[in-house]
Amino acid sequence: MFRSKRFLFLWSKPCMLCGQRSSAAWTSRQVRSTFIDFFSSQGHKFVPSSSVIPKKGEGTYFTNAGMNQFKPIFLGECRPSSQLAQLTCATNSQKCIRVGGKHNDLEDVGHDLTHHTFFEMLGNWSFGAYFKRRACTLAYDLLTNHYRIPPERLYFTYFAGDSNLGVPPDDECKDVWLSLGIPEQRVLAFGERDNFWCMGETGPCGPCSEIHFDHIGERLAPEEVNTGSPALVEIWNLVFMQYNRLEDMSLQLLPASHVDTGMGLERLTALLNGSADNYSTDLFSLLFDTISQMSKASCYQGSLGELDTSYRILADHARMITVAISDGLLPSNDNLGHKLRSLLHRCIHLSRNSFHVEPHLLLPALVNSTVTSLSCAYPELESSKSKVCDVVSSAIEYHDKQREMAVKSFNKMLARCNGNSLSGETIHSLEKGHYGNAMSLEVITELAASNGLQLNLLQYEELKSEKTASNSQPSLPRDCASPLVREMAALDVATTEDSLKYDYQPLNESLYDFRALESSESQVCGLSSDGTIVEVLRKGLQGEIILDRTCFYAEGGGQEADSGQLISESGTFIVTNTKNKDGYIVHYGHVTDGCISRGQDVKATVFTVRREGCMRNHTATHLLNTALESVVPSTQQEGSSISPYKLTFDFLALAPVKSNHIQRIEESVRNAIKLEHDVSRSVLPIEEALEIPNLKKLQNEVYPDTVAVISVGQRQSGNISAELCGGTHVANTSHLMDFCVTQLSTKSQNIKRITGVTGREALQALQCGKLLTMLSDVLQSMDLKNPCLGDTWSEVTQVASKSRAITQERKEWLWHSLQFVPECDVMQQARLEAMSVEADKSLAWVDSVMALEGQLLDSQSDDAVVTFLLSFVTTLRKGKDLELVQKSAREDAHTCLHSLEHKVTEVVNERMLKAVHKKIDDIAAQNSDEASLGIFLPKEFAPRQLVKVIRSDWAGWNHCSQLSLVHFGKKAVTLAHVRGKSSDNEESYKELMKKLQQLAPTKGKKVQVAGEEIDVFIYTMNNRTKQGSPVDESLWRHFFPSKWFNVR
C-alpha cells in the first residue's frame, strides 16, 4: 500500500491547522469543493473548466492558468450578447498543463516534490464587480476560517512600485492586509519580478499580491519569502488588472478593473494535511498503489531516490496523458501532439525499465486510476475513459513497432560507421531516415547510450541550424485585403450581410435555383488592388471587393468558397475566391470588362456548378461522419475538405479500419440517400443547440453565441445526423444522387483519411467499380491453360456499355460546365479540364475491356493465349489505378492479381517456350544462318522499348523489365533445334547455356560447344541504356533462368 514520509518541514501543531478536521485528513475533493462552495456563496458563478487544449487562435501552448477562458473579458473582446459578457464574478477549478512555453515544469517533474505537468488551479474572478479590498478579504476569510490555516503561518506581499513603469507602490493593497489584522512584519513589498503580472508582452496587466505559507511555523522569517525556500512557499496569487500595456511599453489605466486569482490544488491539499510533498495526497496515492501492486516494487516513500522519482514521474505523466487525450489531443509529430507523444514514451520506458511491467498492462490501469481520482470534478474523464485507453494502447503498439525499425536502422548505421561517437551528420542522417526508418533524437540518444556511444550534439545543432536556414520556406504572401478590411473597420462600416448564401431552392434532384442579388440589392463598400485601397478597379486589374450584402459563400468549415461574378453598369468583376475577414466578406478576382467603382450597385451571381457540388459533398460528409461513428468504435473527426468534385474526411482510428467497415459505411450513406431524408438548417443559441441529442461538433472549435444546426431527418423521430455547421447543404439526401468511397489512406499515426464522391462522380465510380469486380471474378474463375471468357461475358459487356454511357455523360457534363467558366478563371478551367482527361482515361479503359472479347477469337494458339492473358492482366491493372473507381473493387482487383500472378506467369512461360521452340524449328528448317532470341527478365517495371520488340500488350505487364538479345550462329540454332531429340544433344544444349552464363560481358567472345566454335554477341535494351550497349555483368548473372522468351 501507499506510504509517504512527511517532508522535512512538519508543522509542530498540525491540529491547530485542521481545527475540527484534526481527526481526519483533507481529501482533494473536500479542498476543491470548499473553495468553490465558498465563492459560490459569495455571489460567484461556477464556470466549468475549459479544455487543456487551446482553441483556434489561442496560441500553441496548453492551457496553463485559470484565466485563459476569460481572456476575451480582460481584452474587451466579448460580444455584448455572449454569456461571458454577462459574468461579473466567477469561480472554478481549471485543468492546467505546463509543458513548454513560458511556464515549463517538465524537467523538474519528479525530481522534487512540488512540480507537475498536470495540475488544477483553483480561482476566483471579478470582472469590474469588486477590487482589492473584497478580493483580499475573501481570500483571508477562506484560508483562516474555512481551511483553518493559522494566520501566523502566512505572509502577504504587495507591489513595491517601479519608477520605470511609472507605477507607485500599491499602498491600497498593503492597507487592506493591515486592516485585516495582519502584523506589519508579515506584509512585505516586492518589485516587478515578483509582484507585477502581465498577460503578455502587451495587454492587461497590474500589480499582484501573493500569499505565502510557512511549513515550519512558530517563527518570524520574512527574509525567506520569495527566496525559493521549500519551507516558505507561495500558495495563492491575487492579480489586480488595472493597466493596459501598449506597444511602446507604456501603461494606461483600463476602463474597468478586474481581479484574477489562482491557487494550486495539489499544494493546498498537501499543506492542509501537514505536508510539503504534493505527491503525498490522495491525488496520487491511488496511482502509486496501482504501480506498486502491478510491479511488486517497494511502496512509494516520498524520498528523492531513483525509485520514488520514477513513481512521481510516471504518476504525474499518467494524469497529464489522461486529461489531454480526454480533451481531444492525440499523439503526433507536431506541436502539442508531439509533447504528448514524448510523455507517453517516457511512461513506456519507465514502465519497462523502472517497474518491469509491460506498458500495455500498466498504463491503461493508471488511466483508470486517474479517472477514479478526478472524474468527480471533471465528468468528461469518465465518458472518455475507453477512448483514452484505446489511444494509449495504440500509442504503445506504434512505439514498439517504430523502435524495432529504429534498432534495425541504427544497427545498419553501426555497420558503416566506426568510432565511439556519432557525428552531427550521422545523427542528422539517422533522424531523417537515411539508414532506413527515421527516428527522433530521443530514440537516437537512447540507442547510442545502450551501445556506449557519445553524441556530438553541438555539431548536430549547428548542422540543424544550417539546414533549417537553407531549407527555410519563403514567407507566405501577404493578404492584399488586410488594408481594405482595416479601413472598413476604422470607418465603422457595417460587416457584410451574407445570409443570402442560404437562399436557394431545388429545381430537381441535381439543379438548384440560387438567388442572385440584383443591382439594387448590393453595393460596393470598398475596393483594393495589390494591398492599396482604390476608388476604381479597371479592366485587367486584380483586386478585392467588399459589398454591403452578398450571396457568396466564404471559405470555411472545410468547404471551398464560391466563385462567380459581380456586374455593374460599367463593368464585370470575376470572383475566383471568397473569404471572411473579421465579418467582412472579401471577393477576390479581377475586372474583365470596363471598371468597378466604390459606391456602385452590382449584381452578384455565383457559379452554380461549383456551389452545387460543394453542397452535395458537404451533406455527404455529415452522413459519412454519422455512419463512421456507428460502424467503427472509438473514432473522432479530425477535419474535412469539401470541394465541388470530391470530399476527404480525416478521423482518429484507434482500431484497424477494415474493408468491410468501409463497405458498411458506404452502404449506410447510400441507404440514407435512397430514403430521401429532408435536410434542414436551424439557427439556435449555442446553449439550446448543445442540448440536441447526439449533436456533433468539432473539439476545441470556437463557436459563436448563435449557431446553425444542420439536421438530416426529422428531430421528432430522431435525427439521422445533427451537426453544428455553417456550410451550405442540399435540401434532401436524394439530391446527392449517389455516394462512393474511392480511397482509404493513412495521414499520420492513428489518423485515417476517407476520400469519397457524390453526384455524377459517384455514379461513374460505382459503375466502373462494378465492372472491375466482374473482371476480377472472370479471371479468378478462368482456366488459364485454356482461357475463354465464358458465359458470363455477356453480362460484363452490358455493364461495360453502361459504364461507358455514364462516363460519357459525365464528360459531356464537364464540357458543358466548362462553357460557363470565364476564360480568366484559369484555376477552375484547369480543374475541369483535368477531370475531363480523367474521364477520357476511364472511357479508354472501358473500351479495352470490351476489346478483350475479340482477342481470343476461335484460336488457342500460343501467341493468341499469351497476348490475351497479358492484355487481360494489363486491363485489370489499369482499372485498379483509375481515379474514379470504388475502393472495394480496387481491392478485389489487387487481390485477384496478387493471387493469380504466379499462375499467369507459369502459363505465359509455358506458352512462350513452346512458341520459341516452334520458331527455332522453323528457322532451322529454313537453314537460316542466324536467329534472334529475346529473353525477358522479371524486374519491377516495364520499359516502353518492349513495344518495339513484341506486341504492345507486353508494355503493361509490370514484371517485364529488361530485354536482352543473344545472337546465335547456325550451330547454336541447330543445337537448340535438336533439343530433346537425343540425350547427347540435350546435354550439348545445357553445356551451351552454362558456358553462355559464365561469359564475360564482352562483344565477340568465342565459345566451344560440342567441339564447334561459335561467335556470341550480347546486347541489352531497356529504358535506361541505349540499344546495342554491352550487357552489365550484374544483369548477366540474372540472365538465366529467365521467364519469358520470344523470337524475331
N, C-alpha and C positions, 0 to 999 in steps of 0.2 A: 504494500500500500504506500501511498504518498506520504512522505515525512519531510518536513522542512525545518531547518535550523533557523532560529531568529537571526536577523542581521546583527552586526556588532553593536549598533546603537539601539538599545532597547529602552522603552520608556520605563522609568523607575516605578511609576504607579499607573499601569495601564487601566486599572479600574476607574480612575478619575476621568479618563477619556470616554469610556463607554457609558458611563452613567448607569442607567437602568439596563443597558445591554452588556454589562460586565460579565454576566454569566454565559453569554453566547457570542460567537464570532459574527462579525458583519459579513453577510454574503454580498456578492457583487449585485445581485438582483435587488437587495434591500437598499444598497447605496444608490443605485440608479433610480429606483422608484422614489426614494426620499427626496432626491434632488428635483425630479420632475413634478412630483406632487406638491412640493413646497412652492415652486414658481407658478404652477397652475393655480394654486390657492391665492397667489398674489396677482392674478389677472393676466397671466401669460398663456398664450395659446400653444398647445403642444403641436409641433410640426415634425412629422416623421423624418428620420434620417434620409438624406439623399444618397444616391449611388456613390460608390468609391471611384467609379469611372467618370471622368469629366464629360459633360455633354459637348456637343459640337460647338466649337468656338470658345470653349472654356480653357483651352490650353492642352498640354501634352503630359501633365503630371496627374498623379492620383489626387483625389480629394484628401487634403491633409489638415483641414480645420473645419470647425462647425459653421463658420460664417460663409463658406463658399456659396451655398444655395441662396444666400441673402445679398449677394453682391449687387444684383440689379437695384436693390433698395438703396444701398450705400452710394452707388454710382448715379442714382437718379434716372435709371433706365427702365423703370417699371411702367407698364401701361396702366393708366388710371383705373381701368376696369378689371385688372388682374387681381387674383387672390393675394399675391404678395403686397400689392399696394394697399390692401385693407388691413394688413398687420400693423399693430402698434407695439406689441410685446410678444415675444416668442421664447420657447424653451424646447430643448430636445437633447438626445444623446446621439451624436453623429459618428458613424463609422468612418475611420480615417486610416490611410496608409501612407507611410513615409518611406519611399524607396526612390531615390533620385530627386533632383531638383534642389531647391534652397535648403529644405529640411530633409536630409538623407541620413537615416539612422542605421542603415543596413550593416555597415562594418562593425558597429558597436553591439548589435543584437547578439545576445547570448554570452558575450564576453564580460558583461556587467549584469546588474540585477534590475536595471531600470529602463533599458531601451527596447523598443518593439518596432516591427514593421507594420503590424496592425494594432490599433488601439481605439478606444472610444473617448470622445471628447464631450463632456457634459457642458452645456452652455445655456446662457440666457441673453436675450437681446431686447434692447429698446430702440425703436425707430422714431425718435422725437418725442416719446411719451414721458421719459424721465431721464435724468442725467446722473451726475456724480454722487450726490448725496444719497439718493434712493438706491443706486447700484451698490454703493459701499455698505449701506445699512442692511440691505437684503443679504449680501454675502456674509457679513459678520453674524447676522441672526442665524442663518443656515448652519454655519460652521460651529458656532458655540452653543446654540440652543437645540439644534436638531441632530447634528452629528456629535455634539457634546465634546468638541475639541477644547481643551483648556486654553483660554486666551493667552496665558503666559508661555504657551508653546509657539505663538505666532509672531511674525514680523511683517510690517507693511511698508511698501516702498511707493514713492511718487516721483514725478519728473522734476529734476533739479533746475530745469531751464537751460536754454542754449542761445547765446548771443548770435551765433552764426545762423541759426534758424530764425532768429527774431522772436523766440517764444520764451516768455518769462517762466519762472518756477510755478509749478502747479500748487499754489498755496491753498486753493479751494479744496483739492483732494486731501491735502495734509490736515486742514482744519476739520474735515469730516471725520477722519480717523481719530483725531484728538477728541472731538466732541462725543465719540462713542466710548470714551474712557480708556483709549489705548495710551499707555505711557509714552512720553516723547522719545525715550531711548529706543522704542520699537517702531518708530515711524521714521523711515530713512529716505534720503534723497539720492537719486542716481541720474546719470546722464542719458544721452540719446541712445547709446548702445543697448541699455537695459530697459529704459522706460519711455521710449518713443516708438510707436508701432506704425508701420506703413503697409498698405495693401500691396503696393508695387512701387516701381520707380516713380510713378506719378499716381495721382488719385487720392481718395480719402485716407486720412492718417490722423494721428493725435497722440497725446500722452497716455500712458497706462500706469496702472497701479498693480503691483504683484503682491500676493500673499504667500509668505514662506513659513515652513513648518520645521521646528527643531525636534529631531528624533531623540535627543539626549534629555532635554528639559532641565528644570531646576537650576537654570543659569541664565546669564545675560551675555549673548555673544553676537552683537550686531556686526562685528568685524568679519564674521564668516558668511554673511549674506552676499550672494552673487559671486562667490569665490569658487564655486564648483564643489564645495564640500558635500560629501554624501550624508553628512549628519544634519545639514540645514538646507532643505530643498524647496523650490518653488512648487506650490500646489494649485494656484489659481491666478489667472491674469485678467484684469479688468481693463479693457481698452475704451478710451473716450474719444470717439471720432468727432473732431470739431474743426479740422482743417482739410483743405484740398491742395495737394502739391501739384504745381504747374510744371510745364516743360522746362522752364528756366530755374526750377527747383525752389521757387518762392512759394510761400504758403498764403492762402486766403481762407477766411472763415467760411464754413459751409452754411447754407441757409438753415439747416436743421442739424442738431447734434444727435449722435447715436451712441449706444452702448453695445459692446461686443465682448462677451466673456467666455473663457474656456478653462476647463479643469479636467485633467486626465482621470478616467475612472480607475484604471489599474493602480496608479499611485495612491489615490484616495482610499481605495479599498484596502490596500496594504497597510497604510498608516493607521486606519481605523482599527486594524487588527494588531497594532503594535509592532509592525514590521516595516523595514525599509526595502524589502525584497518584493518587487511587484509580482514575481513568479510564485510567491508563497500563498496566493489566494485561490479561491475556488475557480477562478477563470482559467487556471492552468492545471489544477490538481487532477481533474478528470483525464486530461490528456497525458499527464505524467503517469497516472495509473495504467492507462491503456498501453503506453510504451513499455512500462516495467513488466506488466503481465504478459505481453506478447513476446518480449525479448528475453525474459527471465534475468534482466540486468538488475543491478542494485538499485534500490529506490532513490529518487531524487533527494539530495541532502541540502541543497541551497549553497553549495560551495562554488568556488571559481575554478574547480578542476576540470579536466578534459571531459569526463563523462557527464557531469552536470551541465557543462557548456553545451554539449551535444543535445541534452534534454531540452534546454531552453531554446536553442536554435530550431530544432525540429518542431516543438510545440508552437512556437511563435509563427514559423513559416506555414504550418498547417492551418492556423487561424487565418492568416492572410490569404492563402490559396483558396480556402473555402469561401471566404467573403467575396473575393474578387471574381471567382468563377460564378458564384451565385448572382452577382450583379451583371453578368454577361461577358466578362473578359475571357479570352481563350489564349492558350499558349501559341506564340507565333514568333516570327523573326523581327517584328517591328515594334518599336516604342514600348508601350505598357505590356503588350503580349510577350515581348522578349524578356522583360523583367520577371513576369510571372513564370515563364519557362525556366529562367535561371534559378529561381527559388525552388521550383519543382525538382530540378536536377540536384540541388543541394539536399533536398529531402530524400531523394532516391539514394544518394551516396551515403548519407548519414544512416539511413535505414539498414543498408547492407554492411557498411564498414564499421559503424559505431555500435549498432544494436543487433546486427547479424540476423535480420528478419527481411524476407523478401518484401519490397515496397508495395507490390500489388496486394499484399495482405495488410500491412501496417498503415499505409497512407489512407485508404478508404475508411479504416477504423478510426483514424484521427479526424477525418471529416465528420463522421458520425458523432464523435465526442464533442467536436466544436459546435455542431448544430444543437446538440443537447444543452450545451453551456449557454449559447447565445440566442436561440430561437425565441425565448420568451420576450426579448426586446426587438428581435428582427425576424418576424414570422416567415419572411420570404426565404430564409435559410431552410426551413423545414420543407417547403414546397419544391425547392430546387435541389434537395439533397441527392436524389437519384442522379440528376444530371451532373452534379459536381463529381460524384464518384465515378461516373462514366468517363468524364473528361480526364480525371486523374489517372484512371486505369489505361485509357488510350494514350495519354502522355508517357506513361511508363513503358508501354509497349513500343511506342515510337522511339523513345530514348534508347532502349536496348537495341533496337534494330540499327539505329544510327551509329551507336557506339561500336557495334560489331563491324559495321562497314568502315568506321573510322580506324579501328585497330588494323584492319587489312591495309588501308591506305598508309597508315603510319609505318607498318612493317615494310611496305613497299618502298617507302622513303628511306628507312634504315638500311635496306639492301643497297641503296645507291649512294648514301652519304656516309662519310667517315667522321671520326672525331667524337668528342664527348660533349659537344654543344651544337645547338641549332642556330644557324644564322638568321637574320631578319628575313632574307629572301626565301629561305626554306620554310620558315613559319608562315610567311605570306602565301607560299605555294600550297602548303597544307590547308590553309584557311580557304583558299579559292578552289580546292579540289583538283589540283594538278597531278596528284598521285592517286586519284580515284574519287573518293567521296569527300566533299567539302566538310570541314569541321570547325567548330568555334575555338577561339583562343583558350577558353576554359578547358575544353577537352584536350587540346594540344598540350597545355600545361600539365594536366593530369597524366597523360601518356608519357610525356617527357620525364616526369618525376619517377614514374614506375620503371623507366628504363635508365635511370641515373643520368639523364641529360640536362644540361643547362640551357636556358633560353636567352638569346641576345635580344631582350625586349627593347632596349634603347635603339638598336639598329632597326628593329621591326617598326617601332613608332615613327622613326624618321622616314623609312620607306613607305609606310602607310600614308604619311602626310604628303609625300611627293606624289604618290599615285592618286591620292584624293584631289590634289591640286591640278594634276594633268588631266584627270577624268572629269573634272567639275563641269556640270552642265551649264549652258548659258542661262541667264535669268529668264524667267517667264516674261513674255511680252506684257507690257502694262495694259490695263483695261482702259481703252480710249474713252469709255463712257464716264469714268470717275469724275472728271471736272464738271461734266454736264449734270451728273447726279448731285454733286455738291452745290452747284448753283441753284438747282431746283429747290433743295432743302433750305439754302440761305434765303431764297426769295419767298419761302414759305408756300411754295406751290404744292397743292394737294397731291398726294400719291395717286397713282393710276388706278382707275376703276376697271378691273379686269374680270368681273363676274360674268361678263357676256361670253367668256370662253366656254361656259357650260350651257349656253343657249343653242341647242341643236335638236333636230327631230329626225327619226329614222324614216327614210323613204321606202326601203325594203331591207332585206337581210344583209346587204353589202354596201348600201349607199345611204348617206345622211345629208340632210339639208342644214348647212351651217349658216347661221345668221351673219350676214355681212353688215358692218357698220356703215351706214350711208354717210355722205359727206357732211350732212347736218348734225351728225351724232358724235363726231370725233374731231378733235382739234390738235394741231401740233403745238406742244408747250415749249419744246426746246430741241435744238439740233447741235451736233458737234461733228467734227471731222479731224481725225488724227490727233485727238486729245484737245483740240481747240474749239471753243464754243463759237458757233457761227449763226448768222441770221438766215442764210440761204445755202442750200445744198444744190449744186448744179450738176448737169449731166456728166457722168463718168467718175464722180467723186464717191468714195466710200465714206460712210458715216453712221451716226446713231441718231435715232429719233425717239423722243418721249411724247406720248399722247396723253390727253386727259382721260380717254376711255379707249379700251382695246378689246378685241375678241381673240387675241393671240395667246396661246399657252406658253408661258416662260418655262425654260428648262428647270426641272425639279422633281424630286421623288423618284429619281431613276429614269424618268420619261424625257425623251428628246423634245426640244422646243418646236413650235410651229414655224413654218416658213410661209411666205405669201407675198402680198403686195399692198402698198399704200398709194392711192391715186388721188391727186388733187387736180384742180382745174388747170394747173400749169405743168404738171409732171408726174412721173411714176417712180416710185422707190420700191425696189425688190428687197424683201425681207428674207435673209438667209439664216438668221438666228434670233432668238429672243431670250432675254434674261431678266430676272427680278433683282434689282439693285435697291435695297432699302425701301421697298414698296413701290419704286418707280419701275415700270416695265419698259425696258430698253429694246428697241427694234434695231438690229444691226443689218446693214446691207449697203446698197449703192443705188444711185439715181441712173436710170436707163434712158429717161426721156425728159426733157425740159428741166424744171427745177422744183424744189420743195422749200417753202419758206415758213418761218416761225409765225404762228397765228393762223395759218391756213387750215381750212377744213379738209379732211381727207376721207376717202372711202377705204375701209380696211377689209381685206378678204384673205382667208387662209388657204393654203394648198391642201385640198381635201384628201387626196390620196395619202399624204403623209399623216394627217391627223387621224383618219380612219384606221390606218394600220396601227398607230400607237394606241388607240382606244381598244382595239381587239386584243393586242398583246398585253395591255395593262390589266384588263379584266381577266385574261388567261393567267396572268401572274398571280392574282388573288386566288383563283381556283387551284392553281398549282400549289400554292402555299398551304391551303387547306388540305388538299389531297396528300401532300408530303407528310404533314403532321399526323394524319390518320394511318398512314402506311408504315412510315419509318419512325420508331420511337426515338426520343431524345434528340430532336432536331431543333434548330434555331435559325431564323433568317438572318443573313449577314449583309444582304444587299441585292439589288437587281438593276438591270439595264434594259430599257424598253425602247426599241426603235420601231419604225413602221413595218419592218420586214422580219424581225425575229425578237426574241426575248432571251435574256440569261438570268438565272436565279441562283445566287450563291447562298449556301447554307452550311451550318455546322452538322457534321455527320459523325457521331461517336461510334456507331456500329457500322459494319460494312453495308454499303448500298448495292444490292444485288440486281441482276437483270429483271427478275420477277417483280421487284419493288418498282422499278421504272415502268414496267408494263402495267402494273396496277394503278400507279399514279396517272399514267397517260389515259387509261381506261376510265378512271374516275372523272377526269376533266372532260373527256369526250361524252361521258354519260350526262354530266351537268349541261353540256351543250344541247344534247338531244332532248332533255327535259324542258328546255326553253324557259329557264328561270328569269324573272324580271330582275334588273339591276337598278338600284335606286341610290340616290345621294341625299343625305340628310345633314343639315348644319346644326350642331348642338354645342352647348357649353361643354368644356372638357370634362367637368365633373360628371355630367349626365352621360356622356359618351362612355366613360370608363366603367359605368355600371352595366353596359351591354354584355351579356354572357359571351364568353369566348372571343371577345374583341381582340384583334391582333394589332400590335403597334411595334415600332422599332425601339430597341433598347437604347437608352441614353439620347434619344432624339428630343429636341426642344420643340414642344407643341404649343401653339397659341392658346389663349383662353377659349376661343371658339374654333371648333374643328369640324371637318367634313368626315362623315362616315359612309363608306361605300358598302352597301349590303346586297348580297346575292340571295334571292329568295325572300319570303315573307317573314318578318320578325315574329309575327304572332305564332307561326307554325315552326319557328326555329330557323334562323338563317343558315344557308349553306356556308356563307362566309360573311364576316363583318370586319372591316379594317379602317383605321384612320388613314385617310388618303386625300391628297389634293389634286390627284390626276384626273384625266378625262377617261370615260368608260362608255362601252356600248349600253344600249337600253335593255337588251335581252341577250342571254347567253347564246341563243341560236345564231346571233349575228357574228359569232366567232367563226361560223361555217364548219370548222373542224380544228383539231389540235394534234400536234405530233411532236414527240421528243426526238431530236436528231442526234444529240450528244450528251454524254455524261463525262465530265473531266474533273481532274483534281487541281484546285487552285493553290492550295497550300496545306499544311498539316491539318487534317480533320475538316478542311473546307472543300466542299464539292460544288461543282457548277453544272446546272442543267441548262441546256440550250433547247429552246422549243420554238415552234412556228404555228401560226394560225392562218385562216383565210386560204387564199389560193396556194400559198407556200405549203400549208399543211396538206391540202388535197393532193398536191404533186408528191410530197414526201411519203405520204401513206401509200399512194398507188405504186410509186416506184419501189417502195419497201416491200409491198406485196409481191411485185414481180421478182425482186431479188430473192425473196424467201422461196418462191416457187422454183427459181433457177437452182438454188442450193438443194432443194428436195430432189429435183430431177437428177442432178449429178450424184447425190447420195444413193439413189436407187438404180443408177445406170450400171450395166455390165460393161466395165471399162475395156475388157479384152475384145468384146464385140459390141461397141456402143451403138445405141439407137435412141431416138428421142422418146419413143413410146406413145401410148395412147393419150397421156395427159398433156402432150404438147399443144393440142388444140386449145386447152384452157389457158396455157401460157401465152399463146398467140392472142387470145381475147384480152387478157389482162394487159399485154404489151400494147395492143391497139388503144385500150382505154387510157393507159399511161401516156401514150403519145398525144392523144386528144387533149388530156388535161394539161400536159406540159405545153403543148402548142397554144392552148387557150390562154395560159398564164403569160407566155411570151408575147402574145398579141396584146394582152392587157398591159404589160410592161411598156410595150411600144406606144400604146395609146396614152399611158400616163406620162411618158416622156414628152409627148407633144405639148403638154400643159406646163412643162417646166421651162421657165425663161432661159434663154441661152446663157445669160450671165450667171445663173445659179449652177456653177461648174460642179460643185460638190454633189448636188442632188442628181445632176446628169450622169456623173461618173458612177454613182451608186446604182442607178437604174441600168446603165449600160453593162456594168459588171454582172448584174443579176440576169441580164439578157444573155450574156455569154455563158453563164452557168446553166441557163435553160437550154441553150444550144448543145452543151455537153450532155445533158440528160436526154435530149432528143437523139443525139448520135448514139448514145448507149442503148436506148430502146431499139433503135434501128439495128444495132449489132446483135441484139438478142433475137430479133425477128429474122436476121440473116443466117443464124445458126442452122435453121431448118434446111437450107439449100446446100450446106457444105458436105454432108454425107452422101446426099443423093442416093443412088442404089449401090454405090461402090463401097466395099470394105477393104480396099487396097491399103497397103501400109501407109503410103503418102496421105491418103484421104483420112485415115483414122488419126494419124499424128496431127494433121492440120486441124481436124475437128476438135480433138481433145485440148490442144493448145489454145484454140480460139475460144472454146467454152470457158477454160480457166481464166483466160485474159478478160473475157467479158464479165465473169464473176468478180474479178479483182477490181475492174473499173467501176462496176456498180457499187461495190463496197466503199469506194473512195468518193462517191458523189457527195456533194454538199447537202443536198436536199434528199435524204433518204432516212427512213425510220431507223432509230437506233437498234431496235431488236432485230430488224432484218440485216443490218450491218454485222451484228454479232453472229447471226445464222450463217452468213457467207464466210465470215472469218473461221468459224468452227468447221464448216464444210471443207474449206481449203486446207486447213491445218490437218484434218483427219485423213484427207484423201491425197495429199501432196505426194507421199511416198508411193502410193499405188499408181497414181497417174504417171509418175516418173518411171516406174518399172515398165508399164505398158509402152510408154513412149520409147524407152531404151530398146525394148524387145523389137518393136516395130521398126525402129530406125536401123538397128543392126541387120534385120532381115533385108531392109532396103539397101544397106551398104553392100552386103554380100551379093545381092542380086545385081547391083550395078557393077561391082567388080567382075562378076561373071561375064556381064555383057561387054565390059571393056576388054577383058582377056580374050573373049571370043572374037573380038574385032582385031586382036593382035596389036592393040594400041601401045605406043611407046611410053606413055605417061598418064597418070590419073591423079586427081587432087582429092585428098581425104580430109574432110573438115571435122575437127574434134572440139566439142563444146564442153567447157569446164564449168562446173557449178560454182557460182560466186554469189555476191549479194545484189548485183544489179544487172540489167540487160542493156548492152551497148546498142546504140542506134545503127551502127555499121552492119549488124546482123541482117538488116533488111536487104543489104546489097548481096548477101550470100545465099540466103534461103528465103522462104516465104515470110511475108511481113508479120504473120501471126506470131512468129518467134519473139518479136520485139517486146511483147507484153509479158513474156514469161520471166519473172524477175530473178530466177535462179540461173539464167543463162548469161554469163558474163563475158567470157573471153573465147575468141576463136583462133585456133592455130591451124595453119595449113602445112601439111607434110607432103612433099613431092616424092613419090616412089618411082624408081626406074622400073623397066619392064620385068626384071627378075622379081622385084618385090611384089608387083601386081600378080605375077604368076604364082608366087608362093601363097599369096592371100587367096588367089583363085582356087588353088587346090586344097585349101584348108579343109580339113575334115575328110579328104579323100583317102588319106592313109596316115598312120601314126607318125611315120617319118616326116612327112610334110607338115603335120601338126606341130611336131617338136621344132622344126625349122622356123615355123611362123612365130612360135613362142620365143625362140632364140633371137629372132629379129626384133621383136618387141622389147626384149630385155636389153639388147645392145643399144637400141634407139634411146631407151630410158637413161642409159648411162652416158650418152653422148654429151660432150661439152657443147654449149650453145654457140657453135661457130659454123658459119656458112661453108659448105663444100667439104664436109668430113667424109672420109671413106670408111666403110664398114664391111667386114666379111660375114656373109650369111650363107651357110651350106656350101662353102667353098667358092662362092661367087662374090666379086667386089662390086658394090653399087654406090652411087652418089646419093647423099641425103642432104636436103636443104630444109632449114627450119625457119618459118616466119610467124609473126603474130600480127593480129589486127584487133584492136579494141578501142575503147573510147578515150584512151589516154595516149597511145602511141600510134605512129603513122604506119600505114600498110607497108610491109616489107622489112621492118626492123627486126633484128635477131630476137629470139625468144630469151627472156630473162631466165637465169638458172633456177630461181625460186619458182617461177612459173613452170619450168620444165619438170621440176620434181613432182608437180601436181598433174603432169600431163597424162599419166596413166595411174590408176584406171580412170577412164573418162565415162561420162554418162550418155552423151548423145552423139550420133555420127551421121554424116551426110556426105554424099559425093557429088562433085560438079563435073 
